[in-house]
Amino acid sequence: MPIDKNELRRVMGHFATGVTIITTVAKDGQMVGLTANALTSVSLVPPLLLICVDKSADSYPHFADSKLFTVNVLSGDQEDLSRRFATKSDNKFQGVAYRVGANGAPILGNVLAFMECRIVASYEGGDHTIYLGEIEEASALEGQPLLFYRGGYRSFAP
Ligand SMILES: Cc1cc2nc3c(=O)[nH]c(=O)nc-3n(C[C@H](O)[C@H](O)[C@H](O)COP(=O)(O)O)c2cc1C
């Protein structure tokens, strides 16, 4: 019998992760982003990572169109930003500090790290598409990460 979807989410939630906002840019120039924790470092030479994007996300078509994305790794004090980008809305970027990176996708203010990518391959992944990105720019700051575990936001004990 196939595993129940909610039970699978509960079990997978025991795998603690950081939290990112994956950004890209729409054909009309509008900034696009969604909260994501399905991120894996794949290769150092060449520099590759992968993300998984839900086919039902409003952001979904813009990745295939732009063929680029930026991974913004959130700091411990960016839970509100994570919640905002995990909620469907036409104005996620309203009032949000960002700059446009070299690849054209937004880099959010005060993130712990960012990786600017060009999509070099995509794979079927059930109800998600797996995007392999070649990392063209990457940078990190000192700070504490935002964590996600068992369906809730966490931080390292002080
Ligand atoms: C902690 C967390 C991690 C998430 N990870 C992913 C992910 O890896 N891929 C994905 O497609 N959606 C993920 N989501 C769900 C999206 O953020 C959510 O569906 C969002 O509403 C999509 O926005 P959109 O429909 O405006 O594009 C995650 C949500 C949370 C809270």
The ligand as a Tripos MOL2 file, in Angstrom:
@<TRIPOS>MOLECULE
LIG
   31    33     1     0     0
SMALL
NO_CHARGES

@<TRIPOS>ATOM
      1 C1          9.9550   25.1580    5.2990 C.3       1 LIG1
      2 C2          9.2900   25.0490    3.9470 C.ar      1 LIG1
      3 C3          9.9420   24.3790    2.9250 C.ar      1 LIG1
      4 C4          9.3670   24.2740    1.6540 C.ar      1 LIG1
      5 N1         10.0530   23.6440    0.6580 N.ar      1 LIG1
      6 C5          9.5590   23.6280   -0.6010 C.ar      1 LIG1
      7 C6         10.3480   23.0930   -1.6710 C.ar      1 LIG1
      8 O1         11.4780   22.6460   -1.4910 O.2       1 LIG1
      9 N2          9.7980   23.1270   -2.9200 N.ar      1 LIG1
     10 C7          8.5590   23.6490   -3.1660 C.ar      1 LIG1
     11 O2          8.1260   23.6480   -4.3300 O.2       1 LIG1
     12 N3          7.7970   24.1500   -2.1700 N.ar      1 LIG1
     13 C8          8.2730   24.1730   -0.8980 C.ar      1 LIG1
     14 N4          7.5520   24.7160    0.1190 N.ar      1 LIG1
     15 C9          6.1940   25.1980   -0.1640 C.3       1 LIG1
     16 C10         6.1550   26.5560   -0.8860 C.3       1 LIG1
     17 O3          6.9220   27.5320   -0.2150 O.3       1 LIG1
     18 C11         4.6840   27.0160   -0.9730 C.3       1 LIG1
     19 O4          3.9380   26.0500   -1.6570 O.3       1 LIG1
     20 C12         4.5160   28.3600   -1.6370 C.3       1 LIG1
     21 O5          3.1940   28.7990   -1.4300 O.3       1 LIG1
     22 C13         4.7580   28.3480   -3.1010 C.3       1 LIG1
     23 O6          4.5470   29.6780   -3.5180 O.3       1 LIG1
     24 P1          3.8760   30.0350   -4.8860 P.3       1 LIG1
     25 O7          2.6820   29.1230   -5.1090 O.co2     1 LIG1
     26 O8          3.5000   31.4770   -4.7020 O.co2     1 LIG1
     27 O9          4.9210   29.8600   -5.9310 O.co2     1 LIG1
     28 C14         8.0890   24.8350    1.4060 C.ar      1 LIG1
     29 C15         7.4230   25.4950    2.4470 C.ar      1 LIG1
     30 C16         8.0300   25.6060    3.7010 C.ar      1 LIG1
     31 C17         7.3110   26.3520    4.8040 C.3       1 LIG1
@<TRIPOS>BOND
     1     1     2 1
     2     2     3 ar
     3     2    30 ar
     4     3     4 ar
     5     4     5 ar
     6     4    28 ar
     7     5     6 ar
     8     6     7 ar
     9     6    13 1
    10     7     8 2
    11     7     9 ar
    12     9    10 ar
    13    10    11 2
    14    10    12 ar
    15    12    13 ar
    16    13    14 ar
    17    14    15 1
    18    14    28 ar
    19    15    16 1
    20    16    17 1
    21    16    18 1
    22    18    19 1
    23    18    20 1
    24    20    21 1
    25    20    22 1
    26    22    23 1
    27    23    24 1
    28    24    25 2
    29    24    26 1
    30    24    27 1
    31    28    29 ar
    32    29    30 ar
    33    30    31 1
@<TRIPOS>SUBSTRUCTURE
     1 LIG1         1 GROUP 0 **** ****
